[in-house]
Each structure stands twice: as structure tokens, then as C-alpha cells.
Amino acid sequence: MRAAPFGSWYWLGLGLGLLLAIESGVVSAKRFLRCELARKLLDQHGFERSLLSNWICLLEHESDLDTGRITNNPNGSRNYGLFQINGRFCQEGRRGGICNAKCEDFLDENLRESVTCPKRIQTSDGFRHWAGWQRYCRNAQNLPNLKVICGI
């Protein structure tokens, strides 16, 4: 009798992992390419062209363009998704926080729920809530030239 290529523990683990993913409500995460994301933010989500390089720089340094990123901060809070929205702006498991959003909704690749909150934060406070922008993108010389790189 020949042994199965994968043990029963593998299949059990895989099944449990899929079940947890479905139960958690996380549909799917994605790591975007720079130009792909820039076009999506501009064309589908109404981001201002004049701020697009700031947003792309911020996203590259905050989440590495990964919608599924969750960061645990030293103060015990968490940042969620592509825009690394801090937990004070959302609530785990249900809508709440300053943006009246469910934190887990920021992890989805379709970005529908993910873009409203960061645009609201940026409109009221600028980019100061994002350490990645403060450290790497504040100086305009460090911003990607999306016109040259992506033709945008």
C-alpha cells in the first residue's frame, strides 16, 4: 500500500485554514504593483492626481503595497491593510471608530471599504498620521515620478 503524498494533518490544517479565512470575512488580499495601484486609485477611487505620488510613496513604505498587512505596534494598537489604518479609526469585528468602519474590511483587495477612511484622515490632518510618509515621503524629492514611471 502506497502512502499518500500529504499526511492527513496537512489536509486537516488546510481545511481549518480555509474555514478560518471564510469565517473571518476576509475575502482576499493582494500585493499590488506600483503602477497598477496608482491607476486604480486614480481611475476607480477618485484620488487626486496632485497627491497620487504621496499616496504611492506612503503605501510602499507603510504596507509594501499589500492589502493583507496587519502591523502590531509597540503601544498595543494595530494598523490594518494597504493604508495601515490604525485601530482607533476602526473597530475589530464590527463597524466603529472615527471612520465608522470594520478594521477587517481594510484587508480586502477590492479597496472599496479601504479608501474612504484614509482620504478622510488625509483631508482633515494631512499625512501626519503615517510614520512611513513622515520618514520617507515628506521631502518631495523622494516621491516617485509616476508620469515617467507609469505614464500617469
DSSP file with accessible surface (Angstrom, degrees, kcal/mol):
  #  RESIDUE AA STRUCTURE BP1 BP2  ACC     N-H-->O    O-->H-N    N-H-->O    O-->H-N    TCO  KAPPA ALPHA  PHI   PSI    X-CA   Y-CA   Z-CA
    1    1 A M              0   0  242      0, 0.0     2,-0.4     0, 0.0     0, 0.0   0.000 360.0 360.0 360.0 132.1    0.0    0.0    0.0
    2    2 A R        -     0   0  219      1,-0.1     2,-0.1     0, 0.0     0, 0.0  -0.686 360.0-121.3 -90.9 138.0    1.4    3.4   -1.0
    3    3 A A        -     0   0   85     -2,-0.4     4,-0.1     1,-0.1    -1,-0.1  -0.443  32.3-104.0 -76.2 145.9    1.4    6.3    1.4
    4    4 A A        -     0   0   73      1,-0.1    -1,-0.1    -2,-0.1     4,-0.1  -0.397  26.2-122.6 -66.1 144.4   -0.5    9.5    0.4
    5    5 A P  S    S+     0   0  112      0, 0.0     2,-0.4     0, 0.0    -1,-0.1   0.798 100.3  39.3 -63.1 -26.3    1.9   12.3   -0.7
    6    6 A F  S    S-     0   0   99      3,-0.0    -2,-0.1     2,-0.0     5,-0.0  -0.983  90.1-123.2-124.3 136.4    0.4   14.5    2.0
    7    7 A G    >>  -     0   0   47     -2,-0.4     4,-1.4     1,-0.1     3,-0.6  -0.204  28.8-106.2 -71.7 165.6   -0.5   13.4    5.5
    8    8 A S  H 3> S+     0   0   93      1,-0.2     4,-2.4     2,-0.2     5,-0.2   0.816 119.2  63.1 -63.6 -28.1   -3.9   13.7    7.0
    9    9 A W  H 3> S+     0   0  204      1,-0.2     4,-2.7     2,-0.2    -1,-0.2   0.875  99.5  54.8 -64.4 -35.4   -2.6   16.6    9.2
   10   10 A Y  H <> S+     0   0  109     -3,-0.6     4,-2.7     2,-0.2    -1,-0.2   0.956 110.9  43.5 -60.5 -49.4   -1.8   18.6    6.1
   11   11 A W  H  X S+     0   0  141     -4,-1.4     4,-2.6     2,-0.2    -2,-0.2   0.896 113.6  51.2 -67.5 -37.3   -5.4   18.3    4.8
   12   12 A L  H  X S+     0   0   92     -4,-2.4     4,-2.6     2,-0.2    -1,-0.2   0.939 112.3  46.9 -63.2 -45.6   -6.9   19.0    8.2
   13   13 A G  H  X S+     0   0   43     -4,-2.7     4,-2.5     2,-0.2    -2,-0.2   0.911 112.4  49.6 -62.6 -43.0   -4.7   22.1    8.6
   14   14 A L  H  X S+     0   0   74     -4,-2.7     4,-2.4    -5,-0.2     5,-0.2   0.937 111.9  48.3 -62.8 -44.6   -5.6   23.3    5.1
   15   15 A G  H  X S+     0   0   39     -4,-2.6     4,-2.4     1,-0.2    -2,-0.2   0.923 112.4  48.0 -62.3 -44.6   -9.3   22.8    5.8
   16   16 A L  H  X S+     0   0   93     -4,-2.6     4,-2.7     1,-0.2    -1,-0.2   0.904 110.5  52.5 -63.7 -39.7   -9.1   24.6    9.1
   17   17 A G  H  X S+     0   0   39     -4,-2.5     4,-2.2     2,-0.2    -2,-0.2   0.924 111.0  46.2 -61.9 -44.8   -7.2   27.5    7.5
   18   18 A L  H  X S+     0   0  103     -4,-2.4     4,-2.3     2,-0.2    -1,-0.2   0.911 111.9  51.6 -64.5 -41.1   -9.8   27.9    4.7
   19   19 A L  H  X S+     0   0   90     -4,-2.4     4,-2.9     1,-0.2     5,-0.2   0.932 110.3  48.4 -62.0 -44.4  -12.6   27.8    7.3
   20   20 A L  H  X S+     0   0  120     -4,-2.7     4,-2.2     1,-0.2    -1,-0.2   0.896 110.3  51.9 -63.5 -39.6  -11.0   30.5    9.4
   21   21 A A  H  X>S+     0   0   45     -4,-2.2     5,-0.9    -5,-0.2     4,-0.5   0.925 113.3  44.1 -63.3 -41.4  -10.4   32.7    6.4
   22   22 A I  H ><5S+     0   0  126     -4,-2.3     3,-1.1     1,-0.2    -2,-0.2   0.939 114.4  49.2 -68.7 -45.1  -14.1   32.3    5.4
   23   23 A E  H 3<5S+     0   0  143     -4,-2.9    -1,-0.2     1,-0.3    -2,-0.2   0.844 105.0  58.4 -64.0 -33.6  -15.3   32.9    9.0
   24   24 A S  H 3<5S-     0   0   55     -4,-2.2    -1,-0.3    -5,-0.2    -2,-0.2   0.661 107.3-124.7 -74.3 -13.2  -13.2   36.0    9.4
   25   25 A G  T <<5 +     0   0   42     -3,-1.1     2,-0.7    -4,-0.5    -3,-0.1   0.503  61.7 143.3  85.0   0.4  -14.8   37.7    6.5
   26   26 A V      < -     0   0   45     -5,-0.9    -1,-0.3     1,-0.2    -2,-0.1  -0.679  27.9-174.3 -77.4 113.4  -11.5   38.3    4.7
   27   27 A V        -     0   0  109     -2,-0.7     2,-0.3     1,-0.3    -1,-0.2   0.980  57.3 -37.6 -74.9 -61.9  -12.3   37.9    1.1
   28   28 A S        -     0   0   42     39,-0.0    81,-2.5     2,-0.0     2,-0.3  -0.939  48.7-146.5-166.2 144.0   -8.9   38.2   -0.5
   29   29 A A        -     0   0   50     -2,-0.3     2,-0.3    79,-0.2    79,-0.1  -0.748  18.0-170.3-109.6 160.5   -5.7   40.1    0.0
   30   30 A K        -     0   0   61     -2,-0.3    37,-3.1    77,-0.2     2,-0.7  -0.998  24.7-137.0-151.2 146.6   -3.3   41.2   -2.8
   31   31 A R  B     -A   66   0A 149     -2,-0.3    35,-0.3    35,-0.3    34,-0.1  -0.939  35.3-150.3-104.1 114.5    0.1   42.8   -3.2
   32   32 A F        -     0   0    6     33,-2.7     2,-0.3    -2,-0.7     3,-0.0  -0.411  11.0-120.2 -81.3 158.4   -0.2   45.4   -5.9
   33   33 A L     >  -     0   0  126     -2,-0.1     4,-2.5     1,-0.1     5,-0.3  -0.694  34.0-111.3 -88.6 152.0    2.4   46.6   -8.4
   34   34 A R  H  > S+     0   0   77     -2,-0.3     4,-2.4     1,-0.2     5,-0.2   0.918 113.9  37.9 -52.5 -56.0    3.2   50.3   -8.1
   35   35 A a  H  > S+     0   0   28      2,-0.2     4,-2.5     1,-0.2     5,-0.2   0.879 113.6  56.5 -70.1 -36.3    1.6   51.4  -11.5
   36   36 A E  H  > S+     0   0   68      1,-0.2     4,-2.0     2,-0.2    -1,-0.2   0.938 112.4  42.4 -58.0 -46.9   -1.3   49.1  -11.2
   37   37 A L  H  X S+     0   0    0     -4,-2.5     4,-2.9     2,-0.2     5,-0.3   0.911 110.9  55.0 -69.7 -41.1   -2.2   50.6   -7.9
   38   38 A A  H  X S+     0   0    0     -4,-2.4     4,-2.2    -5,-0.3     5,-0.2   0.935 111.0  45.7 -58.6 -45.0   -1.6   54.2   -9.0
   39   39 A R  H  X S+     0   0  107     -4,-2.5     4,-3.2     1,-0.2     5,-0.5   0.904 112.5  51.1 -64.6 -41.3   -4.0   53.7  -11.9
   40   40 A K  H  X>S+     0   0   43     -4,-2.0     4,-2.1    -5,-0.2     5,-1.0   0.929 111.4  46.9 -63.3 -45.2   -6.6   52.0   -9.7
   41   41 A L  H  X5S+     0   0    0     -4,-2.9     6,-2.4     3,-0.2     4,-0.5   0.901 119.4  41.0 -63.9 -39.8   -6.5   54.8   -7.1
   42   42 A L  H  X5S+     0   0   26     -4,-2.2     4,-0.6    -5,-0.3    -2,-0.2   0.961 125.6  30.8 -72.9 -51.9   -6.8   57.5   -9.8
   43   43 A D  H  <5S+     0   0  119     -4,-3.2    -3,-0.2    -5,-0.2    -2,-0.2   0.852 131.4  26.9 -81.7 -37.9   -9.3   55.9  -12.1
   44   44 A Q  H  <5S+     0   0  127     -4,-2.1    -3,-0.2    -5,-0.5    -1,-0.1   0.677 127.7  35.3-102.3 -19.8  -11.6   53.9   -9.8
   45   45 A H  H  <<S-     0   0   32     -5,-1.0    -3,-0.2    -4,-0.5    -2,-0.1   0.310  97.4-119.6-123.9   8.0  -11.3   55.6   -6.4
   46   46 A G     <  +     0   0   55     -4,-0.6    -4,-0.2    -6,-0.2     2,-0.2   0.745  45.6 169.5  66.4  29.3  -11.1   59.3   -7.3
   47   47 A F        -     0   0    7     -6,-2.4     2,-0.2     1,-0.1    -1,-0.2  -0.493  43.0-103.1 -72.3 143.0   -7.7   60.1   -5.7
   48   48 A E    >>  -     0   0  117     -2,-0.2     3,-1.2     1,-0.1     4,-0.8  -0.494  19.1-139.2 -68.9 131.9   -6.4   63.5   -6.7
   49   49 A R  H >> S+     0   0  152      1,-0.3     3,-0.9    -2,-0.2     4,-0.5   0.875 101.8  61.1 -57.3 -37.5   -3.6   63.3   -9.3
   50   50 A S  H 34 S+     0   0   92      1,-0.2    -1,-0.3     2,-0.1     4,-0.2   0.748 112.9  36.1 -65.6 -22.5   -1.7   66.0   -7.4
   51   51 A L  H <> S+     0   0   34     -3,-1.2     4,-2.2     1,-0.1     3,-0.3   0.440  88.5  98.7-106.7  -2.0   -1.4   63.8   -4.3
   52   52 A L  H <X S+     0   0    2     -3,-0.9     4,-2.7    -4,-0.8     5,-0.2   0.885  81.4  51.6 -59.4 -41.8   -1.0   60.4   -6.0
   53   53 A S  H  X S+     0   0   30     -4,-0.5     4,-2.4     1,-0.2    -1,-0.3   0.883 109.8  51.5 -63.0 -37.1    2.8   60.3   -5.7
   54   54 A N  H  > S+     0   0   25     -3,-0.3     4,-2.6     2,-0.2    -1,-0.2   0.926 111.3  47.2 -62.9 -46.1    2.4   61.0   -2.0
   55   55 A W  H  X S+     0   0    4     -4,-2.2     4,-2.9     2,-0.2    -2,-0.2   0.927 112.8  47.9 -62.7 -45.4   -0.1   58.2   -1.6
   56   56 A I  H  X S+     0   0    0     -4,-2.7     4,-2.5     2,-0.2     5,-0.2   0.935 112.9  48.5 -64.1 -43.4    2.0   55.7   -3.6
   57   57 A b  H  X S+     0   0    1     -4,-2.4     4,-1.9    -5,-0.2     5,-0.2   0.949 113.2  48.5 -59.3 -47.3    5.2   56.6   -1.6
   58   58 A L  H  X S+     0   0    0     -4,-2.6     4,-2.5     1,-0.2     5,-0.3   0.937 112.5  47.6 -57.9 -48.3    3.2   56.2    1.7
   59   59 A L  H  X>S+     0   0    0     -4,-2.9     4,-2.0     1,-0.2     6,-1.5   0.861 109.0  53.8 -66.3 -35.3    1.8   52.8    0.7
   60   60 A E  H  <5S+     0   0   42     -4,-2.5     4,-0.4     4,-0.2    -1,-0.2   0.898 117.4  37.2 -64.6 -37.7    5.1   51.5   -0.4
   61   61 A H  H  <5S+     0   0   84     -4,-1.9    -2,-0.2    -5,-0.2    -1,-0.2   0.745 122.1  42.3 -89.0 -23.8    6.6   52.3    2.9
   62   62 A E  H  <5S+     0   0   28     -4,-2.5    -3,-0.2    -5,-0.2    -2,-0.2   0.906 137.1   1.7 -86.6 -48.0    3.7   51.5    5.2
   63   63 A S  T ><5S-     0   0    0     -4,-2.0     3,-1.3    -5,-0.3    -3,-0.2   0.405  85.7-119.0-123.8  -0.7    2.3   48.2    3.7
   64   64 A D  T 3 <S-     0   0   66     -5,-0.9    -4,-0.2    -4,-0.4    -3,-0.1   0.864  75.3 -65.7  57.9  32.8    4.7   47.3    0.8
   65   65 A L  T 3  S+     0   0   11     -6,-1.5   -33,-2.7    17,-0.3     2,-0.6   0.697 102.5 139.4  63.5  25.8    1.5   47.6   -1.4
   66   66 A D  B X   -A   31   0A  44     -3,-1.3     3,-1.2    -7,-0.3   -35,-0.3  -0.873  42.4-163.0-106.7 116.1    0.0   44.6    0.4
   67   67 A T  T 3  S+     0   0    0    -37,-3.1    15,-0.3    -2,-0.6    -1,-0.1   0.734  89.0  58.2 -69.6 -21.1   -3.7   44.8    1.3
   68   68 A G  T 3  S+     0   0   29    -38,-0.2    -1,-0.2    13,-0.2     2,-0.2   0.404  76.0 127.5 -90.4   5.9   -3.4   42.0    3.8
   69   69 A R    <   -     0   0   81     -3,-1.2    12,-2.2    -6,-0.1     2,-0.4  -0.414  32.2-179.5 -71.2 128.6   -0.8   43.6    6.0
   70   70 A I  E     -B   80   0B  71     10,-0.2     2,-0.5    -2,-0.2    10,-0.2  -1.000   8.9-163.5-123.9 127.3   -1.6   43.9    9.8
   71   71 A T  E     -B   79   0B  45      8,-2.4     8,-2.4    -2,-0.4     2,-0.6  -0.950  11.6-146.0-116.1 129.0    1.1   45.5   11.9
   72   72 A N  E     -B   78   0B 113     -2,-0.5     6,-0.2     6,-0.2     5,-0.1  -0.848  23.0-147.4 -91.1 121.3    1.2   45.2   15.7
   73   73 A N    >   -     0   0   37      4,-3.1     3,-2.2    -2,-0.6     0, 0.0  -0.541  22.2-113.7 -89.8 155.6    2.5   48.5   17.2
   74   74 A P  T 3  S+     0   0  143      0, 0.0    -1,-0.1     0, 0.0    -2,-0.0   0.792 116.0  59.3 -57.4 -28.0    4.6   48.9   20.3
   75   75 A N  T 3  S-     0   0  126      2,-0.1     3,-0.1     1,-0.1    -3,-0.0   0.409 122.5-104.1 -83.3   3.6    1.7   50.6   22.1
   76   76 A G  S <  S+     0   0   69     -3,-2.2     2,-0.1     1,-0.3    -1,-0.1   0.296  84.5 118.3  94.4 -10.2   -0.5   47.6   21.6
   77   77 A S        -     0   0   27     -5,-0.1    -4,-3.1     1,-0.0    -1,-0.3  -0.355  54.0-135.1 -82.1 170.9   -2.6   49.0   18.8
   78   78 A R  E     -B   72   0B  98     -6,-0.2     9,-2.2    -3,-0.1     2,-0.4  -0.941   2.5-145.4-126.2 152.1   -2.8   47.5   15.3
   79   79 A N  E     -BC  71  86B  22     -8,-2.4    -8,-2.4    -2,-0.3     2,-0.4  -0.934  23.1-148.1-113.9 142.4   -2.6   49.0   11.8
   80   80 A Y  E   > -BC  70  85B   5      5,-2.0     5,-2.2    -2,-0.4     3,-0.2  -0.910  34.4 -31.1-123.2 134.5   -4.7   47.4    9.0
   81   81 A G  T > 5S-     0   0    0    -12,-2.2     3,-1.2    -2,-0.4    26,-0.2  -0.010  98.0 -27.5  75.9-167.2   -4.4   46.9    5.3
   82   82 A L  T 3 5S+     0   0    1     24,-0.8   -17,-0.3   -15,-0.3   -19,-0.2   0.880 140.2  40.2 -55.0 -43.1   -2.9   48.7    2.4
   83   83 A F  T 3 5S-     0   0    2     -3,-0.2    -1,-0.3    23,-0.2    -2,-0.2   0.445 103.2-130.3 -90.4  -1.3   -3.2   52.1    4.1
   84   84 A Q  T < 5 -     0   0    5     -3,-1.2     2,-0.4    -4,-0.2    -3,-0.2   0.938  31.2-166.2  49.2  56.8   -2.2   50.8    7.5
   85   85 A I  E   < -C   80   0B   2     -5,-2.2    -5,-2.0    18,-0.1    -1,-0.2  -0.597  19.2-120.1 -75.4 126.4   -5.2   52.4    9.2
   86   86 A N  E >   -C   79   0B  24     -2,-0.4     3,-2.4    -7,-0.2     4,-0.3  -0.348  21.0-112.7 -69.5 148.3   -4.7   52.5   13.0
   87   87 A G  G >  S+     0   0   23     -9,-2.2     3,-0.9     1,-0.3    -1,-0.1   0.653 110.9  71.4 -57.7 -17.7   -7.3   50.7   15.1
   88   88 A R  G 3  S+     0   0  122      1,-0.2    10,-1.6   -10,-0.2    -1,-0.3   0.721  96.9  52.5 -72.5 -16.7   -8.5   53.9   16.6
   89   89 A F  G <  S+     0   0   12     -3,-2.4    10,-2.0     8,-0.3    12,-0.4   0.530 121.6  21.1 -91.9  -8.5  -10.1   54.7   13.2
   90   90 A c  S <  S-     0   0    5     -3,-0.9     2,-0.4    -4,-0.3    12,-0.2  -0.849  74.1-121.7-144.8 179.6  -12.0   51.4   13.0
   91   91 A Q  B >   -d  102   0C  68     10,-2.2    12,-1.9     3,-0.4     3,-0.5  -0.995  25.1-116.5-133.2 139.3  -13.2   48.6   15.2
   92   92 A E  T 3  S+     0   0   99     -2,-0.4    10,-0.0     1,-0.2     3,-0.0  -0.539  96.0   4.0 -73.3 132.8  -12.4   44.9   15.1
   93   93 A G  T 3  S+     0   0   53     -2,-0.2     2,-0.3   -69,-0.1    -1,-0.2   0.189 130.4  33.5  84.5 -19.4  -15.4   42.7   14.3
   94   94 A R  S <  S-     0   0  153     -3,-0.5     9,-0.4     7,-0.2    -3,-0.4  -0.984  95.2 -76.0-159.4 165.5  -17.9   45.5   13.7
   95   95 A R  S    S+     0   0  121     -2,-0.3     2,-0.3     7,-0.2     7,-0.2  -0.397  73.8 102.2 -67.4 141.2  -18.2   49.0   12.4
   96   96 A G  B   > +E  101   0D  10      5,-0.7     5,-2.3    -7,-0.1    -5,-0.3  -0.982  25.9  84.5 171.5-168.4  -16.9   51.7   14.7
   97   97 A G  T > 5S-     0   0   41     -2,-0.3     3,-1.5     3,-0.2    -8,-0.3  -0.126  97.3 -47.1  75.5-178.4  -14.1   54.1   15.5
   98   98 A I  T 3 5S+     0   0   93    -10,-1.6    -1,-0.2     1,-0.3    -9,-0.2   0.844 143.8  42.0 -57.7 -36.4  -13.5   57.5   14.0
   99   99 A d  T 3 5S-     0   0   17    -10,-2.0    -1,-0.3    -3,-0.3    -2,-0.2   0.404 104.7-127.9 -92.6   1.9  -14.2   56.2   10.4
  100  100 A N  T < 5 +     0   0   93     -3,-1.5     2,-0.3     1,-0.2    -3,-0.2   0.942  64.8 133.5  48.8  54.2  -17.1   54.0   11.5
  101  101 A A  B   < -E   96   0D   6     -5,-2.3   -10,-2.2   -12,-0.4    -5,-0.7  -0.917  64.6-114.1-132.8 156.5  -15.5   51.1    9.8
  102  102 A K  B >   -d   91   0C  58     -2,-0.3     3,-1.6   -12,-0.2     4,-0.5  -0.828  26.2-139.9 -89.0 122.6  -14.7   47.4   10.5
  103  103 A c  G >  S+     0   0    1    -12,-1.9     3,-1.8    -2,-0.6   -11,-0.2   0.866  99.9  59.7 -53.2 -40.3  -10.9   47.0   10.6
  104  104 A E  G >  S+     0   0   42    -13,-0.3     3,-1.6     1,-0.3    -1,-0.3   0.769  91.8  68.7 -63.3 -24.1  -11.0   43.7    8.8
  105  105 A D  G X  S+     0   0   43     -3,-1.6     3,-0.9     1,-0.3    -1,-0.3   0.722  87.7  67.0 -67.7 -19.2  -12.7   45.4    5.8
  106  106 A F  G <  S+     0   0    2     -3,-1.8   -24,-0.8    -4,-0.5    -1,-0.3   0.511  89.9  66.6 -77.3  -3.2   -9.4   47.3    5.2
  107  107 A L  G <  S+     0   0   11     -3,-1.6     2,-0.3   -26,-0.2    -1,-0.2   0.453  76.4 105.1 -96.9  -0.8   -7.7   43.9    4.3
  108  108 A D    X   -     0   0   25     -3,-0.9     3,-1.1    -4,-0.1   -79,-0.2  -0.589  67.6-137.6 -88.9 141.9   -9.7   43.3    1.1
  109  109 A E  T 3  S+     0   0   64    -81,-2.5    -1,-0.1    -2,-0.3   -80,-0.1   0.706  95.6  72.7 -71.1 -18.3   -8.1   43.7   -2.4
  110  110 A N  T 3  S-     0   0   54    -82,-0.3    -1,-0.2     1,-0.1   -81,-0.1   0.698  84.4-153.5 -74.6 -15.5  -11.1   45.5   -3.9
  111  111 A L    <>  +     0   0    0     -3,-1.1     4,-1.6    -6,-0.1    -1,-0.1   0.363  55.4 124.4  68.0  -4.0  -10.4   48.6   -1.8
  112  112 A R  T  4 S+     0   0  162      1,-0.3     4,-0.5     2,-0.2     3,-0.2   0.927  85.2  30.7 -53.5 -48.4  -14.0   49.8   -1.8
  113  113 A E  T  > S+     0   0   69     -8,-0.3     4,-0.6     1,-0.2    -1,-0.3   0.727 116.2  63.2 -80.4 -21.0  -14.0   50.0    2.0
  114  114 A S  T  4 S+     0   0    2     -9,-0.2    -2,-0.2     1,-0.2    -1,-0.2   0.701  95.8  53.3 -80.1 -23.1  -10.3   50.8    2.3
  115  115 A V  T  X S+     0   0    9     -4,-1.6     4,-1.7    -3,-0.2     5,-0.2   0.785  93.8  65.1 -90.5 -25.4  -10.1   54.2    0.5
  116  116 A T  H  > S+     0   0   99     -4,-0.5     4,-2.1     1,-0.2     5,-0.2   0.934 101.5  48.5 -65.0 -47.5  -12.8   56.3    2.3
  117  117 A d  H  X S+     0   0    5     -4,-0.6     4,-2.7     1,-0.2     5,-0.2   0.944 112.1  45.5 -63.1 -50.9  -11.1   56.3    5.7
  118  118 A P  H  > S+     0   0    0      0, 0.0     4,-2.9     0, 0.0     5,-0.2   0.889 112.4  52.3 -63.7 -34.3   -7.5   57.3    4.6
  119  119 A K  H  X S+     0   0   65     -4,-1.7     4,-2.4     2,-0.2    -2,-0.2   0.917 110.9  48.3 -64.9 -39.3   -8.9   60.0    2.3
  120  120 A R  H  X S+     0   0  131     -4,-2.1     4,-1.9    -5,-0.2     5,-0.2   0.918 112.7  47.8 -64.7 -44.7  -10.9   61.4    5.2
  121  121 A I  H  X S+     0   0    7     -4,-2.7     4,-3.0     1,-0.2     5,-0.3   0.943 113.7  47.3 -61.1 -47.6   -7.8   61.3    7.5
  122  122 A Q  H  X S+     0   0   31     -4,-2.9     4,-2.2     1,-0.2    -2,-0.2   0.898 109.4  53.5 -64.7 -38.7   -5.7   63.0    4.9
  123  123 A T  H  < S+     0   0  112     -4,-2.4    -1,-0.2    -5,-0.2    -2,-0.2   0.908 119.0  34.0 -63.6 -39.9   -8.2   65.7    4.2
  124  124 A S  H  < S+     0   0   82     -4,-1.9    -2,-0.2    -5,-0.2    -1,-0.2   0.856 138.7  13.3 -85.6 -34.1   -8.5   66.7    7.9
  125  125 A D  H >< S-     0   0   58     -4,-3.0     3,-0.9     1,-0.4    -3,-0.2   0.319  91.7-131.0-126.4   4.5   -5.0   66.1    9.1
  126  126 A G  T 3<  -     0   0   25     -4,-2.2     3,-0.4    -5,-0.3    -1,-0.4  -0.370  60.2 -46.6  71.5-154.2   -2.7   65.7    6.1
  127  127 A F  T >  S+     0   0   14      1,-0.2     3,-2.0     2,-0.1     7,-0.3   0.287 101.8 111.9 -96.8  10.0   -0.3   62.7    6.0
  128  128 A R  T <   +     0   0  146     -3,-0.9    -1,-0.2     1,-0.3    -2,-0.1   0.709  66.4  65.7 -63.0 -20.3    1.0   63.2    9.6
  129  129 A H  T 3  S+     0   0   54     -3,-0.4     2,-0.7     1,-0.1    -1,-0.3   0.593  89.0  77.4 -77.9  -7.5   -0.7   60.0   10.9
  130  130 A W    <>  -     0   0    6     -3,-2.0     4,-2.2     1,-0.2     3,-0.4  -0.889  60.8-166.3-108.9 111.7    1.5   57.8    8.8
  131  131 A A  H  > S+     0   0   73     -2,-0.7     4,-2.7     1,-0.2     5,-0.3   0.852  89.7  59.4 -62.9 -35.3    5.1   57.4   10.0
  132  132 A G  H  >>S+     0   0    8      1,-0.2     4,-2.2     2,-0.2     5,-0.5   0.887 108.0  44.7 -61.9 -38.9    6.2   56.0    6.7
  133  133 A W  I  >>S+     0   0   34     -3,-0.4     4,-1.9    -6,-0.2     5,-1.3   0.935 112.9  51.1 -69.9 -43.7    5.2   59.2    4.9
  134  134 A Q  I  <5S+     0   0   53     -4,-2.2     4,-0.2    -7,-0.3    -2,-0.2   0.913 118.6  37.5 -58.5 -42.9    6.8   61.4    7.6
  135  135 A R  I  <5S+     0   0  190     -4,-2.7    -1,-0.2    -5,-0.2    -2,-0.2   0.875 134.6  14.5 -79.6 -39.9   10.1   59.5    7.4
  136  136 A Y  I  <5S+     0   0   92     -4,-2.2    -3,-0.2    -5,-0.3    -2,-0.2   0.682 127.6  37.4-113.1 -23.0   10.3   58.8    3.6
  137  137 A b  I  <<S+     0   0    0     -4,-1.9    -3,-0.2    -5,-0.5    -4,-0.1   0.524  82.8  91.0-116.0  -9.1    7.9   60.9    1.6
  138  138 A R  S   <S+     0   0  155     -5,-1.3     2,-0.6    -4,-0.2    -4,-0.1   0.889  78.3  72.3 -58.2 -38.9    7.7   64.3    3.3
  139  139 A N  S >  S-     0   0   78      1,-0.2     3,-2.4    -5,-0.1     4,-0.3  -0.686  81.1-144.4 -81.1 118.2   10.5   65.5    1.0
  140  140 A A  G >  S+     0   0   73     -2,-0.6     3,-1.4     1,-0.3    -1,-0.2   0.758  96.0  68.5 -57.1 -25.2    9.1   65.9   -2.5
  141  141 A Q  G 3  S+     0   0  169      1,-0.3    -1,-0.3    -3,-0.0    -3,-0.1   0.739  96.4  55.2 -66.2 -20.4   12.4   64.8   -4.0
  142  142 A N  G <  S+     0   0   93     -3,-2.4    -1,-0.3    -5,-0.1    -2,-0.2   0.513  84.8 106.0 -89.2  -6.2   11.7   61.3   -2.6
  143  143 A L  S <  S-     0   0   38     -3,-1.4     2,-0.1    -4,-0.3   -89,-0.1  -0.497  78.8-108.2 -77.5 142.9    8.4   60.9   -4.3
  144  144 A P        -     0   0   13      0, 0.0     2,-1.3     0, 0.0     3,-0.1  -0.449  23.6-127.3 -67.9 140.1    8.1   58.6   -7.3
  145  145 A N     >  -     0   0   89      1,-0.2     4,-2.8    -2,-0.1     3,-0.4  -0.724  30.0-178.9 -88.0  91.0    7.6   60.4  -10.6
  146  146 A L  H  >>S+     0   0    6     -2,-1.3     4,-1.9     1,-0.2     6,-1.9   0.743  75.5  63.3 -68.3 -22.4    4.5   58.5  -11.7
  147  147 A K  H  >5S+     0   0  160      4,-0.3     4,-0.7     3,-0.2    -1,-0.2   0.932 114.4  32.3 -65.6 -43.0    4.4   60.4  -15.0
  148  148 A V  H  45S+     0   0  114     -3,-0.4    -2,-0.2     2,-0.2    -1,-0.1   0.931 126.2  41.3 -78.1 -46.8    7.7   58.9  -16.0
  149  149 A I  H  <5S+     0   0   82     -4,-2.8    -3,-0.2     1,-0.2    -2,-0.2   0.898 135.3  13.2 -71.7 -42.2    7.4   55.6  -14.3
  150  150 A a  H  <5S-     0   0    8     -4,-1.9    -3,-0.2    -5,-0.3    -1,-0.2   0.448  95.9-115.8-116.5  -7.3    3.8   54.7  -15.1
  151  151 A G     <<       0   0   65     -4,-0.7    -4,-0.3    -5,-0.6    -3,-0.1   0.777 360.0 360.0  73.3  25.6    2.8   57.2  -17.8
  152  152 A I              0   0   33     -6,-1.9    -1,-0.2    -7,-0.1    -2,-0.1  -0.846 360.0 360.0-102.1 360.0    0.2   58.8  -15.4
